[in-house]
Amino acid sequence: MLKMDETWKQRILAVMRRTDVSEEEEFWSLVDAVDGKCTPEVATVLMKSFSSEPDYGTQESVISVLASGDRRVGLRAMIEELPRLAKDAPEWITALMGPEVKFRPEMVTEIAKASSPKARDTLRRVLADEAFCEFYPRAKELYAELSQWESQQASREES
């Protein structure tokens, strides 16, 4: 596995807000530089770029890069970032998680079970959301499966 370049990380974090054209261009360039090289560290940093601020199309490139590597890597970063997204950029949750729920529900469940309780709780709230379920009916099944799994885990801990 490739180690994330610290200079890349520092630069992308520095221009993540894209306050002017030069920062926006540098952001595009930095995102393009990791296309096909989406390590867990890169995915975690890229997920921090989602916000409610106008992005002028840059986030679609981020989504593409997240999908360019092992799907588990990008999905794990997405699920772990859900608590922040729910607070800071809820409009991105459907675009990020919807296709995962629709096309890779087993992977969503598998990764969710290994995720932090806070991330899992946020995911369950997303899966229970009526509007989300309207577009992604399979979300109800995933919600039920995760809820059942969590109940079983709680029962084991009590024993």
C-alpha positions as CSV (number, residue, x, y, z in Angstrom):
1,M,0.0,0.0,0.0
2,L,1.2,3.5,-0.9
3,K,2.0,5.9,2.0
4,M,0.3,9.2,1.6
5,D,2.6,12.1,0.6
6,E,2.6,14.6,3.5
7,T,3.1,17.5,1.1
8,W,0.0,16.5,-0.8
9,K,-2.0,16.2,2.4
10,Q,-0.8,19.6,3.6
11,R,-1.5,21.3,0.3
12,I,-5.0,19.8,-0.2
13,L,-5.9,20.7,3.4
14,A,-4.7,24.2,2.8
15,V,-6.8,24.8,-0.4
16,M,-9.8,22.7,0.6
17,R,-12.0,25.8,1.0
18,R,-11.2,26.9,-2.5
19,T,-11.6,30.6,-1.7
20,D,-10.3,31.8,-5.1
21,V,-9.6,30.5,-8.6
22,S,-6.0,29.6,-7.9
23,E,-7.0,27.4,-4.9
24,E,-9.7,25.8,-6.9
25,E,-7.2,24.9,-9.7
26,E,-4.8,23.6,-7.2
27,F,-7.5,21.5,-5.5
28,W,-8.4,20.0,-8.9
29,S,-4.8,19.2,-9.6
30,L,-4.3,17.6,-6.2
31,V,-7.4,15.5,-6.5
32,D,-6.3,14.4,-10.0
33,A,-2.9,13.4,-8.6
34,V,-4.4,10.7,-6.5
35,D,-6.8,9.2,-9.1
36,G,-6.3,5.5,-9.0
37,K,-4.2,5.8,-5.8
38,C,-7.0,6.0,-3.2
39,T,-5.4,4.7,0.0
40,P,-7.3,4.8,3.3
41,E,-5.4,8.0,4.3
42,V,-6.2,9.7,1.0
43,A,-9.8,8.7,1.2
44,T,-10.1,10.1,4.7
45,V,-8.6,13.4,3.7
46,L,-10.7,13.7,0.5
47,M,-13.9,13.1,2.6
48,K,-13.1,16.2,4.6
49,S,-13.5,18.3,1.5
50,F,-17.3,17.8,1.4
51,S,-19.1,20.9,2.7
52,S,-22.1,23.0,2.1
53,E,-20.0,25.6,0.4
54,P,-20.3,25.9,-3.4
55,D,-17.8,23.5,-5.0
56,Y,-18.1,24.4,-8.7
57,G,-18.1,20.7,-9.7
58,T,-14.9,19.7,-7.8
59,Q,-16.6,17.2,-5.6
60,E,-17.7,15.0,-8.5
61,S,-13.9,14.5,-9.1
62,V,-13.5,13.6,-5.5
63,I,-16.3,11.0,-5.8
64,S,-14.6,9.7,-8.9
65,V,-11.2,9.3,-7.1
66,L,-12.9,7.6,-4.2
67,A,-14.3,5.1,-6.6
68,S,-11.0,4.7,-8.5
69,G,-9.5,2.3,-5.9
70,D,-10.7,-0.5,-3.7
71,R,-14.4,0.3,-3.1
72,R,-14.1,-0.7,0.5
73,V,-11.5,2.0,1.1
74,G,-13.8,4.8,-0.2
75,L,-16.9,3.4,1.5
76,R,-15.1,3.0,4.9
77,A,-14.0,6.7,4.7
78,M,-17.6,7.7,3.7
79,I,-19.2,5.9,6.6
80,E,-16.7,7.2,9.2
81,E,-17.3,10.7,7.9
82,L,-21.1,10.5,8.1
83,P,-21.4,12.1,11.5
84,R,-19.6,15.3,10.3
85,L,-21.5,15.2,7.0
86,A,-24.8,15.0,8.8
87,K,-23.9,18.2,10.7
88,D,-21.9,20.2,8.1
89,A,-22.9,18.9,4.6
90,P,-26.1,16.8,4.8
91,E,-26.8,17.5,1.1
92,W,-23.9,15.2,0.1
93,I,-25.1,12.1,2.1
94,T,-27.6,10.9,-0.6
95,A,-25.1,11.4,-3.4
96,L,-22.4,9.5,-1.6
97,M,-24.3,6.8,0.2
98,G,-27.2,6.2,-2.2
99,P,-25.3,4.4,-4.9
100,E,-23.5,2.3,-2.2
101,V,-26.8,1.2,-0.7
102,K,-28.3,0.5,-4.1
103,F,-25.3,-1.4,-5.7
104,R,-23.2,-2.7,-2.8
105,P,-25.6,-3.2,0.2
106,E,-23.7,-6.2,1.5
107,M,-20.5,-4.1,1.6
108,V,-22.3,-1.3,3.3
109,T,-23.5,-3.6,6.0
110,E,-20.1,-5.3,6.4
111,I,-18.2,-2.1,6.7
112,A,-20.8,-0.5,9.0
113,K,-20.5,-3.4,11.5
114,A,-16.7,-2.7,11.7
115,S,-17.3,1.1,12.0
116,S,-17.3,3.3,15.0
117,P,-20.6,3.4,17.0
118,K,-21.1,7.1,16.1
119,A,-20.7,6.4,12.4
120,R,-23.0,3.4,12.6
121,D,-25.6,5.3,14.4
122,T,-25.5,8.1,11.8
123,L,-25.7,5.5,9.0
124,R,-28.8,4.0,10.7
125,R,-30.5,7.4,10.8
126,V,-29.7,7.9,7.1
127,L,-31.1,4.4,6.3
128,A,-34.3,5.2,8.2
129,D,-34.8,8.6,6.6
130,E,-38.1,8.5,4.5
131,A,-36.8,10.6,1.7
132,F,-33.6,8.5,1.4
133,C,-35.8,5.3,1.4
134,E,-38.0,6.7,-1.3
135,F,-35.0,6.8,-3.7
136,Y,-33.2,3.7,-2.2
137,P,-35.8,1.2,-1.0
138,R,-33.1,-1.3,0.0
139,A,-32.2,1.1,2.8
140,K,-35.0,-0.3,4.9
141,E,-33.5,-3.8,4.7
142,L,-30.1,-2.5,5.6
143,Y,-31.5,-0.5,8.5
144,A,-33.3,-3.7,9.8
145,E,-30.2,-5.8,9.4
146,L,-27.9,-3.3,11.2
147,S,-30.5,-2.8,14.0
148,Q,-30.8,-6.6,14.5
149,W,-27.0,-7.0,14.5
150,E,-26.6,-4.2,17.1
151,S,-29.3,-5.8,19.3
152,Q,-27.4,-9.1,19.1
153,Q,-24.1,-7.3,20.0
154,A,-25.8,-5.7,23.0
155,S,-27.2,-9.0,24.2
156,R,-23.7,-10.6,23.9
157,E,-22.2,-7.8,26.0
158,E,-24.8,-8.2,28.7
159,S,-24.2,-12.0,28.9
